[in-house]
Amino acid sequence: MLDAVTTVLLRAVSDELCDNPSRNDTGIRTHVAAKIVEVANRGERTREAVRQIGFEALRQAPTMWR
């Protein structure tokens, strides 16, 4: 389970990265969120590292979600 500080970080990064795809585009948002939670669960908790993983997930999101 992630602590409150990490949860706030992940939400902020997710909101930042997924602002351009519509907030209603749940496929992309779910994909990005899953990737950043995965990296946080492995112990990476710096904003820049989490943001980089999220950016890569956004970039690699399946075309049908765009």
Secondary structure, DSSP 4 states (H G I P E B T S, - for coil): ---HHHHHHHHHHHHHHTSSS-TT-HHHHHHHHHHHHHHHHTT---HHHHHHHHHHHHHTS-GGG-
